[in-house]
Amino acid sequence: MLNHIRPAVVMIALFTGVLGVAYPFAVTGVAQTVFSEQADGSLVRDKAGKVVGSALVGQTFAEPVYLHPRPSAAGNGYDASSSSGANLGPLNPDLIAQVKTDADALRAATGAAVIPADAVTASASGLDPHISPAYARLQAARIAQARGVAVQEVSKVIEQHVEGRTFGVLGQPRVNVLLTNMALDARFPRPAAEG
């Protein structure tokens, strides 16, 4: 019986050491060496060095001076502890009513005939940090008016932050909301009372 137990114990110890200790340390070491910024969470810092968010996780911006993210179904909105989509199918009457209401409100506010889909639908995770360039451009007039600057100036900042497809073929062009909002604040500083 000992001849059967000994190999099992040795294999458990060996695989625990290799797969439970050595492999995670090796992967962490490679990640920290080659992709240190991403391995640390792609943290975004302000001028003072304070962490204001992550380039990989969306957050709520509701003030008119900022680019607004897409809707979020994660908890109360952009709650990383409740990451999830709405799980409502495209034919669900509740989703259809919500999208129609949101699209009508956005049409009334912007005068746009066509509303980008990401302006009225949540992402699968509810934490998407990006919006489409079309949705970002749709918000330029509101931001310009709230900041008291020309629409063309806000549009320049937005265009400078349009990211292309990954490796030229993966995904769609996108705009990171947090990074663009930080650039807007840097380009058009707001009075201290507003900030």
C-alpha positions, 0 to 999 in steps of 0.5 A: 500500500505504501508503494501506491501512496508514496508516488501520489504524495510525491506527485502532489508535492511536485505539481504543487511546487511547479504549478502552484509556486514556480509557474506563477512566480515566473509569469509574474516576473515576465509580466513585471519585466516586459509589461510592467505598466499593464501588470500593475493595472494601467493606473492613470495618475494626475499631475500630482501623482495621485491615482485617478483611475485605470486606463482599462476600467471605465468610470462615471463622468456626469458633468457636462464639461466631460466626455460621458462614458457608455451606460453601465449595467455594473451595479449602480454603474461602473461598480467594479465589484459588480461587473456584468452586463444587463443580460437582456436579449435584443428582443427584451421589451425592457431593453427596447424601451430603455434604449428608445428612451435614452436615444430619444433623450440624446436626440433631443439634447444633441439634435442628431438623427443617428445615435451611436449604439454605444451611447445607449447600450451597456458593454458586456462587462459594464466597465468598458473604458472606451466609447466610439469616436462617433459618440465622442464627437456627438458630445463635443458641442455640449463639452465646448458649451460647458467649458466656454470654448470653441467646438473645434478646439474640443474636437481636436482634443477628441481626435487626438485621442482616437485609438485605432484598431489593435495591431491594425485589425482587431477591434474598432477605433475607440476613445478612452474616456478617462484619458480624454477627459484628463486631456480636456482638463489640461487643455481647458483648465476649469476655475478651482471652484468648479473642480 
